[in-house]
Amino acid sequence: MMNPLLTALCGLGGSASIAELLEQVIEDEGFPPELVEMPHSDKSSDTELAYRLAWARTYLKKYGLITNSERGVWALTPEGVEHGEVDPQEASRLVRQRGNRERENKLVSVEEGAAPDSGEVPEEADAWREFLMEALLEMKPDAFERLCQRLLRESGFTQVEVTGRSGDGGIDGNGLVRLAGLLSFPVVFQCKRYRNTISSNVIRDFRGAMIGRADKGLIITTGSFTRDALLEATRDGAPPDRLDRRRSAYGSPQTPRAWRRNQADRSRGSGRGVVQIYIRNGDPMETLSFEKAVEEVKDEVVGWRRFLHENPEISFEERETSAFVYETLESFGGLELSRPTETSVVASLVGGSPGKTVALRADIDALPITEENDFKFVSKRPGAMHACGHDGHTAMLLGVAKIMSSMKESISGEVRFIFQHAEELMPGGAEGMIENGVMDGVDSIVGIHLWASLPTGTIGLAYGPMMGSPDIFRITVNGSGGHAAMAYKTVDSIAVGAQVVTNLQHVVSRNISPMENAVLSVTSFGRHDPQRHPRLRRDGRHRPNPRP
């Protein structure tokens, strides 16, 4: 499995976690589910594939082609990038020879009075794990639950209770997770002493039992999870946190196609904000809270938004807006700035370690509308107004950029902040930005958008298409002109056009499935000419705007 592992690392950008490597190898090699889930032995919770990949990592590391960090991230060394492929038999032979020499050197050191290295050889480690597995499997169920209770307390849980009740849908206990004294939320847990794998049915039943009890759940097991089980644990919502991908799976019951309030706000005794947990060797090592950073930048974000609202610029004319964005980003430091087009801005934040590239995009243009509000920061420019919230989008993304630029070394990969011009026109500014390479190397992109119908502090999630994409077309109805008093001698293009407008609505009702979303609107009809109102025009022009 050495070469498949090297190929997977290359495909993942040169670095990956163990779980990512496993998934990539499965995808690259096209392994069937029965092979992927084959257990290594009755005394091990590892699958045969995971076991072989573990040995491949060991040999490749000793061979000098890959290395790993304390956070469990494996990466190619310069030698590994140069080699690309390796002869597995030759690599194994050289690693074994090196190991024999090291053991001989240790023996000489011991004879000379030096303290021997206490590290375990792989065979001893395997024997120790098998012994521990047998001890766990021989425990009584209530004893295993109490052991899990102790493990949770050692991991930072409080108020951990083993319920031990029957008819509870598999819930074995509950506890409260506290993170750095700033955030807490209840978690229910289930203890499973399995020799082999846990299927998706177990996860599905557990998720059902969680409803009404807690938003987060933890399964503690001696077995391992099938791929379908892991997918089941993370469906219908953002993937929840994992303490150990080989030994636990969190599930979070969600409602499809629903707007979900931030889970932290809904939890007992919780604060607001986003929390990211770094895990090292299964133990929580560092908790990073963004709440303080958000509070610090909040007033600036409000100020930026009001300044932009006062000074709107319509599509392709966002010169002052893009200059303001550029100068504001420049003041943060740590960002690589560029101007892919005359009125757009891109900022790149490259983290302290390799990883994927995520883009965050906000639009910056205003609409050609005269504002009629009377608050203090009303538009100063007649015929231009931020009526679609782009001032808010821009200010929000500036706030995110300021926060993230201060934690550059904690970020893996690249975050690309895209401030797009001319979103309101078609094809708009996006086309030129893409042609100039803004999306090159991007793995995923998130659109920053307000939604006024949602309460403040709520995050909206939807599955499938979220916004409508408009298309514009124009129709000209040709008739024959004449006097309005003798309309019977004309072909009235206005009357025909009115019928066209009415019957266009049947396009949606009779051509689009009721399970899909579509809207068709006529936004302009004919031209008003007060000097020629008695006459019927030869042409009646109207401009529909369909939005699927």
C-alpha positions in Angstrom: 0.0 0.0 0.0 3.0 2.3 -0.1 2.5 3.7 -3.6 -1.3 4.1 -3.2 -0.5 6.1 -0.1 2.0 8.3 -1.9 -0.5 8.8 -4.7 -3.3 9.8 -2.2 -1.0 12.3 -0.5 -0.1 13.9 -3.8 -3.8 14.1 -4.8 -4.6 15.8 -1.4 -2.1 18.5 -2.0 0.9 16.9 -0.2 -0.7 16.7 3.3 -3.7 14.9 4.9 -5.1 13.4 8.0 -5.2 9.6 8.4 -9.0 9.6 7.7 -8.5 11.7 4.6 -5.8 9.3 3.4 -8.0 6.3 3.9 -10.9 7.8 2.0 -8.6 8.9 -0.9 -7.0 5.5 -1.2 -10.4 3.9 -1.3 -11.5 6.3 -4.0 -8.3 6.0 -6.0 -8.1 2.2 -5.9 -11.9 1.6 -6.2 -12.1 -0.8 -3.3 -15.5 -2.4 -2.9 -17.3 -1.9 0.5 -16.8 -5.6 1.6 -13.0 -5.1 1.3 -13.0 -1.7 2.9 -14.9 -3.0 5.9 -13.1 -6.3 6.3 -11.8 -6.6 9.9 -8.1 -7.2 10.5 -8.7 -9.8 13.1 -11.3 -10.8 15.8 -9.1 -9.2 18.4 -8.7 -5.8 16.6 -11.0 -3.0 15.9 -9.0 -2.0 12.9 -10.1 -2.9 9.4 -7.5 -4.8 7.3 -7.2 -1.8 5.0 -6.5 0.6 7.8 -4.0 -1.8 9.3 -2.1 -2.1 6.1 -2.1 1.6 5.5 -0.7 2.1 9.1 2.2 -0.1 8.2 2.7 1.7 4.9 2.9 5.0 6.8 5.5 3.5 9.2 7.7 2.2 6.4 7.4 5.3 4.3 8.3 7.5 7.3 11.3 5.5 8.2 12.3 5.5 4.5 12.2 9.3 4.7 9.4 10.0 2.1 6.7 11.2 4.5 6.5 12.7 8.0 3.8 13.5 10.5 3.1 16.4 12.9 1.9 16.3 16.5 -1.6 17.1 15.2 -1.7 13.9 13.2 -1.2 15.5 9.8 0.9 13.4 7.4 2.9 15.2 4.7 5.3 14.4 1.9 8.9 15.3 2.5 11.0 16.9 -0.3 12.3 13.4 -1.0 8.8 12.0 -1.2 7.8 14.7 -3.7 10.8 13.9 -5.8 10.4 10.1 -5.7 6.7 9.9 -6.6 6.8 6.1 -6.5 8.8 3.6 -4.5 9.8 -0.1 -4.8 7.9 -1.5 -1.8 10.2 -4.5 -1.5 13.4 -2.4 -1.6 11.9 0.1 0.9 11.0 -2.7 3.3 14.4 -4.2 3.0 16.3 -1.0 3.7 14.0 -0.1 6.6 14.5 -3.5 8.2 18.3 -3.3 7.7 18.2 0.2 9.4 16.1 -1.2 12.2 18.6 -4.1 12.8 21.5 -1.7 13.0 19.6 0.5 15.5 18.9 -2.5 17.7 22.5 -3.5 17.6 23.6 0.0 18.5 21.1 0.0 21.5 22.5 -3.4 22.6 26.1 -1.9 22.6 24.9 1.1 24.5 23.2 -1.0 27.2 26.4 -3.1 27.6 28.4 0.1 28.0 26.0 1.3 30.7 23.8 3.7 28.7 20.0 3.8 29.4 18.1 1.9 26.7 15.3 3.5 24.7 12.0 2.5 26.2 10.0 2.9 23.0 7.9 -0.1 22.0 8.5 -1.9 18.8 5.4 -2.3 16.5 4.9 -6.0 17.4 4.9 -5.1 21.2 2.4 -2.3 20.6 0.1 -4.6 18.7 0.2 -7.2 21.5 -0.6 -4.5 24.0 -3.6 -3.3 22.0 -4.9 -6.8 21.6 -4.6 -7.5 25.3 -6.4 -4.2 26.1 -9.2 -5.1 23.6 -9.8 -8.5 25.2 -10.0 -6.9 28.6 -12.6 -4.4 27.4 -14.7 -7.0 25.6 -14.8 -9.2 28.8 -16.1 -6.3 30.9 -19.7 -6.3 32.1 -21.9 -3.7 30.3 -22.3 -1.5 33.4 -18.5 -1.6 34.0 -17.8 -0.5 30.5 -20.3 2.3 30.8 -18.6 3.5 34.0 -15.2 3.3 32.2 -16.6 5.5 29.5 -17.9 7.9 32.2 -14.4 8.2 33.5 -13.0 8.8 30.0 -15.4 11.6 29.3 -14.6 13.3 32.6 -10.9 13.1 31.8 -11.7 14.7 28.4 -13.3 17.7 30.0 -17.0 16.6 30.4 -18.9 17.6 33.6 -22.1 16.3 35.1 -21.5 13.0 33.4 -24.3 10.5 34.3 -24.8 6.9 33.3 -28.5 6.4 33.1 -28.5 2.6 32.5 -32.2 2.7 31.7 -34.0 0.4 29.3 -36.3 1.6 26.6 -34.3 4.8 26.1 -33.5 4.1 22.4 -29.8 3.3 23.1 -29.0 6.4 25.3 -26.6 5.2 28.0 -25.8 8.5 29.6 -25.4 12.2 29.3 -23.0 15.0 30.2 -22.1 18.6 29.7 -19.2 19.7 27.6 -17.5 22.9 28.8 -15.0 24.6 26.5 -12.6 27.1 28.0 -15.3 28.4 30.4 -17.0 30.2 27.5 -19.3 27.6 25.9 -21.1 24.6 27.1 -23.7 22.2 25.6 -25.3 18.9 26.6 -24.2 15.7 25.0 -25.8 12.2 25.2 -23.6 9.2 24.7 -23.9 5.5 23.8 -21.3 2.8 24.7 -20.8 0.0 22.2 -18.4 -3.0 22.8 -18.1 -4.3 19.2 -15.4 -6.5 17.8 -15.9 -5.4 14.3 -17.7 -2.5 12.6 -20.7 -0.3 13.5 -23.2 0.0 10.7 -25.3 3.1 9.6 -28.4 1.5 11.2 -26.9 1.9 14.7 -26.1 5.6 13.9 -29.5 6.2 12.5 -31.3 4.7 15.6 -29.0 6.7 17.9 -29.8 10.0 16.0 -33.5 9.2 16.4 -33.1 8.6 20.1 -31.3 12.0 20.4 -34.3 14.1 19.2 -35.7 16.1 22.1 -32.8 15.2 24.4 -29.7 16.9 23.0 -28.3 18.4 19.7 -25.0 16.5 20.0 -24.3 12.8 20.5 -21.2 10.7 21.0 -20.8 6.9 20.4 -17.9 5.3 22.3 -16.9 2.0 20.9 -14.2 -0.7 20.7 -15.1 -1.2 17.1 -14.8 0.9 14.0 -17.3 2.7 11.8 -18.3 1.7 8.2 -18.2 4.5 5.6 -22.0 4.5 5.5 -22.0 5.0 9.3 -19.8 8.0 9.0 -21.9 9.5 6.3 -25.0 8.9 8.4 -23.4 10.6 11.3 -22.8 13.8 9.3 -25.8 14.0 7.0 -28.4 16.8 6.9 -26.1 19.5 8.3 -22.5 20.5 8.8 -20.2 17.6 9.8 -20.0 17.7 13.6 -16.9 17.5 15.7 -15.0 14.2 16.2 -12.7 13.5 19.1 -11.2 10.4 17.5 -12.3 9.3 14.0 -11.4 5.7 14.8 -13.3 5.4 18.0 -16.2 7.9 18.0 -18.8 9.5 15.8 -20.8 12.5 16.6 -24.3 12.8 15.2 -26.5 15.9 15.1 -30.2 15.5 14.3 -31.1 18.1 11.7 -34.2 19.0 9.7 -33.7 18.9 6.0 -34.3 22.1 4.1 -34.8 24.0 7.3 -33.3 27.1 8.8 -31.3 26.1 11.8 -30.4 28.4 14.6 -26.8 28.3 15.9 -26.6 25.3 18.1 -24.6 27.1 20.7 -27.4 29.6 21.2 -29.9 26.8 21.8 -27.8 24.9 24.3 -28.1 25.2 28.0 -25.7 27.7 29.6 -24.0 28.5 26.3 -22.4 31.6 25.0 -22.6 32.8 21.5 -19.8 32.5 19.0 -17.9 29.9 16.9 -15.5 27.5 18.6 -12.9 25.3 17.0 -11.3 22.5 18.9 -7.8 21.2 18.1 -7.2 17.5 19.1 -3.8 16.0 19.7 -3.6 12.3 20.4 -7.2 12.1 21.4 -6.9 14.8 24.1 -8.2 18.4 23.9 -5.1 20.5 23.7 -6.3 24.0 22.7 -9.6 25.7 22.5 -9.9 28.8 20.3 -13.0 31.1 20.7 -13.8 33.7 18.1 -16.4 35.4 20.3 -14.0 37.9 21.8 -12.6 38.7 18.3 -16.1 39.2 16.9 -17.0 41.6 19.7 -13.8 43.5 19.1 -14.4 44.0 15.4 -18.2 44.4 15.5 -18.3 48.2 15.8 -15.8 48.5 12.9 -18.0 46.3 10.7 -21.0 48.5 11.5 -19.0 51.6 10.6 -17.8 50.0 7.3 -21.3 49.1 6.3 -22.7 52.6 7.0 -19.8 54.2 5.1 -20.4 52.0 2.1 -24.2 52.6 2.3 -23.6 56.3 2.1 -21.3 56.0 -0.9 -22.9 53.4 -3.2 -21.5 52.8 -6.7 -23.4 50.8 -9.4 -22.0 47.9 -11.4 -18.6 48.4 -13.1 -18.3 51.9 -11.5 -17.1 50.7 -8.0 -13.8 52.6 -8.1 -14.1 54.3 -4.7 -15.6 51.2 -3.2 -12.8 48.8 -4.4 -10.2 51.4 -3.3 -11.8 51.5 0.2 -11.8 47.7 0.4 -8.2 47.4 -0.7 -6.9 50.0 1.8 -8.9 48.4 4.6 -7.5 45.0 3.8 -4.0 46.4 3.5 -4.3 47.8 7.1 -4.8 44.3 8.5 -1.4 43.0 7.4 -0.6 39.4 6.5 -2.7 39.4 3.3 -1.6 39.1 -0.3 -3.7 41.6 -2.2 -4.5 41.8 -5.9 -6.8 43.6 -8.3 -7.9 41.1 -10.9 -10.1 43.7 -12.6 -10.3 47.5 -12.4 -13.0 47.5 -9.7 -12.6 44.2 -7.8 -10.3 43.1 -5.0 -8.9 39.7 -3.9 -7.0 39.0 -0.7 -5.2 35.7 0.0 -4.4 34.5 3.5 -1.9 31.6 3.4 -1.9 29.6 6.6 1.0 28.2 8.6 0.5 24.7 7.3 -0.5 23.1 4.0 -4.2 22.4 3.3 -7.1 23.1 0.9 -8.1 26.5 -0.5 -11.5 27.9 0.6 -12.8 31.1 -1.0 -15.2 33.6 0.7 -17.0 35.9 -1.7 -19.0 39.1 -1.2 -20.5 41.4 -3.9 -19.8 45.2 -3.7 -22.0 46.9 -6.3 -25.2 48.9 -5.7 -28.4 49.2 -7.6 -29.5 52.2 -9.9 -32.2 53.3 -7.4 -32.7 56.6 -5.7 -32.9 56.0 -1.9 -35.9 57.6 -0.1 -35.0 56.7 3.5 -34.3 59.3 6.2 -31.7 57.8 8.5 -28.3 59.4 9.1 -26.3 57.2 6.7 -28.7 57.5 3.7 -27.1 57.3 0.2 -25.4 60.6 -0.8 -25.6 59.7 -4.5 -28.9 60.1 -6.3 -29.6 57.2 -8.6 -27.5 54.7 -6.6 -28.4 52.7 -3.5 -27.3 49.6 -1.6 -30.8 48.2 -1.8 -29.7 44.6 -2.0 -27.4 44.4 1.0 -24.1 44.4 -0.7 -22.8 47.0 1.7 -23.5 44.5 4.5 -21.9 41.6 2.6 -18.7 43.7 2.0 -18.5 44.8 5.6 -19.1 41.3 6.9 -16.3 39.8 4.8 -13.9 42.6 5.8 -14.6 41.6 9.4 -13.9 38.0 8.7 -10.7 38.9 7.0 -9.5 41.0 9.9 -10.2 38.2 12.4 -8.6 35.5 10.4 -5.5 37.5 9.4 -4.6 37.7 13.1 -4.6 33.9 13.4 -2.6 33.1 10.3 -0.4 30.4 11.9 -3.4 28.4 13.1 -4.9 28.1 9.6 -4.2 25.1 7.4 -4.2 25.9 3.7 -5.4 29.2 2.1 -8.4 31.4 2.6 -9.2 33.6 -0.4 -11.4 36.7 0.2 -13.1 37.7 -3.1 -14.8 41.1 -3.4 -16.7 40.9 -6.6 -17.8 43.8 -8.7 -20.9 44.1 -10.9 -22.9 41.3 -9.5 -26.2 42.9 -10.4 -25.6 42.7 -14.2 -25.4 39.7 -16.5 -22.9 38.1 -16.9 -21.5 40.7 -14.5 -18.1 40.9 -13.0 -17.7 37.2 -12.1 -16.8 36.2 -15.7 -13.8 38.5 -15.9 -12.6 37.6 -12.5 -12.7 33.9 -13.3 -10.9 34.5 -16.6 -8.2 36.3 -14.6 -7.6 33.2 -12.4 -9.5 34.2 -9.2 -10.9 30.7 -8.8 -7.7 28.8 -9.7 -6.9 26.2 -7.1 -10.1 26.8 -5.1 -11.5 23.7 -3.5 -14.8 25.2 -2.3 -16.4 28.7 -2.1 -18.9 30.3 0.3 -21.1 33.2 -0.7 -21.6 35.8 2.1 -25.2 36.9 2.0 -27.7 38.6 4.3 -31.3 37.4 4.6 -33.5 40.1 6.1 -36.4 37.7 7.0 -34.3 35.7 9.4 -33.8 36.9 13.0 -30.5 38.5 13.9 -27.9 35.9 15.0 -29.4 33.2 12.9 -27.5 31.2 10.3 -29.5 29.9 7.3 -28.8 26.6 5.7 -30.4 25.0 2.6 -29.9 21.9 0.6 -29.7 22.2 -3.1 -30.0 25.6 -5.0 -30.3 28.5 -2.6 -30.7 31.6 -4.9 -32.4 32.1 -8.2 -30.2 32.8 -11.3 -31.9 35.4 -13.6 -32.1 35.4 -17.4 -33.3 38.5 -19.3 -35.0 38.6 -22.7 -36.9 41.2 -24.7 -40.0 40.8 -26.8 -41.1 43.2 -29.5 -44.8 43.0 -30.7 -45.2 44.5 -34.1 -48.7 45.8 -35.1 -50.0 48.6 -37.3 -50.6 52.1 -35.9 -53.6 54.3 -36.0 -55.9 56.5 -34.0 -57.3 55.3 -30.7 -60.8 56.2 -31.9 -60.5 53.8 -34.8 -58.7 51.0 -33.1 -60.7 48.5 -35.3 -58.5 49.6 -38.2 -55.3 48.9 -36.4 -53.4 45.9 -35.0 -53.1 47.0 -31.4 -49.6 46.0 -30.3 -50.4 47.2 -26.7 -53.4 44.9 -26.4 -51.4 42.0 -27.8 -48.5 42.8 -25.5 -50.9 42.8 -22.5 -52.1 39.3 -23.5 -48.5 38.2 -23.8 -47.7 39.4 -20.3 -50.8 37.6 -18.9 -50.1 34.3 -20.7 -46.4 34.3 -19.9 -47.4 33.3 -16.4 -48.6 30.0 -17.8 -45.0 29.2 -18.7 -44.3 28.6 -15.0 -47.5 26.9 -14.0 -47.7 24.6 -17.1 -44.0 23.9 -17.7 -42.3 23.8 -14.3 -42.9 21.0 -11.8 -44.5 22.1 -8.6 -41.6 20.5 -6.8 -39.2 23.0 -8.3 -39.0 26.8 -7.9 -39.3 29.4 -10.7 -40.6 32.9 -11.1 -41.2 35.0 -14.3 -41.7 38.7 -14.0 -42.3 41.4 -16.6 -40.3 44.4 -15.3 -40.9 46.9 -18.2 -43.7 47.4 -20.7 -43.8 49.8 -23.6 -42.8 53.5 -23.5 -44.9 56.4 -22.2 -44.9 59.4 -24.6 -47.2 62.2 -23.4 -47.0 63.9 -26.8 -48.4 60.9 -28.7 -50.9 59.4 -26.2 -53.9 59.4 -28.6 -52.1 57.2 -31.0 -51.5 53.4 -30.8 -47.9 52.5 -31.3 -46.9 50.1 -34.1 -44.6 48.3 -31.6 -45.3 47.4 -27.9 -42.0 46.6 -26.2 -41.7 44.8 -22.9 -38.8 43.3 -21.1 -39.5 40.2 -19.0 -37.1 38.9 -16.4 -37.5 35.1 -15.6 -35.8 33.8 -12.5 -35.7 30.1 -11.9 
